Amino acid sequence: MNVSILPSAIVDIVRVRCFYDNIEYGLGVRFQDYIFSEIDNLVNYAGTTEVHFGYYRALANRFHQNIYYKIDGDTVVVWRVLDQRFNPRRIETALTHPEEDL
């Protein structure tokens, strides 16, 4: 199985990395390494997580993020990486209208 990360998810990751970099030097890099590790792990368990708003949702609890993805044939397509603490309506909007800014 392959993994594809859409630009909307990359923007999410960069945004959160910048947030953590402003808190503590190096924390953003640790976040980024962790989230990409979690995305890589989707190869092993894709499709076994809960579905929310039409997307599979993998929990990346260390940094309070959710990875929203779909499966297209033998490819895991990561759509968004969103904060677990967001209002559910905000998450739904982010998933259905990824071009809108959070």
N, C-alpha and C positions, 0 to 999 in steps of 0.2 A: 504494500500500500504506500502511496505517495502523499505528501502534504503540500498544499498550496495555500499561501497566505495572501488574502486580498489586500489591496491598498488601504481600505477602510480599517482593517485590523492593524496594519503597520502604523497608521496614524494614531490609533488608540494606544499602541505600545509606546510610541515616541512620546505621546502626551503624558502618559503615566511615568515614563522614565524621567522626563523633565521635572515632574512633580516631586519624585523621590530625590532627584539630584539637588533640588532646592532645600530639602530637609537635611540631608547629610551627604557629604562627598562620598561617592562610590556606591551609594545605595541604589541609584538608578541603574548602574551596571549590574548589580546583584539582582534587581528586579528583572531586567532584560534577560539575563542568563537563565533565571528561574522560569520565566514565562515561555521562552523558546524551548527549554527542556520539557515543560508540560505539553507544549504543542507537539514536540517530537514524540512524546509518549502516546499521543493519540493514535499513532500507527498500531499500537498494541491493543487498545481498547475502544477504538472508534465504534460508535453505534451502540455502546452498552450504557451510555449515560442518559439522563432524563432529557425529554424534549420539552422545550419552552418556546412558545411563539413560533413554532415550526422549525426550530433549530435544536440540534443536540447541544447540551450545555455541560461543559467540563468545568469543575471547580478547581481554581488555583488559589487555595485558601491562604497560603503564606502571605500574599499581598492583596487579599480580598478581591480577587478578580474572577470573572467568569469568561470562559472561552466558548464562543458560540460558533458552531460549525455545521456543515452538511456533508454528506457523502455522495460523491458523484463517481459511480463506477468503482475504480480502485484508488480514488483520490479523496483525501480529507480536505475540504475547502474551509479554511478558517475565515469567517465573515467579520467578527467583531471580538474585541477583548474589552469587557465592560466591568465597571466596579459593581461588586455584589450589593453594595449599599444603595445603589440607585433605586429610585422609585420604579416599580414595575412598568408603569406607563412610559417612563423615560426610556427604559430598556426596549420596550416594544417599538417605540418610535425610532430608536437608533437602529433597530434591526430591519424595520420596514422602509425606512428612509435614510440609508447610510450616508447620503450626500449632505444631510443636515448636520450642522455643528452641534455638539453637545454643550 
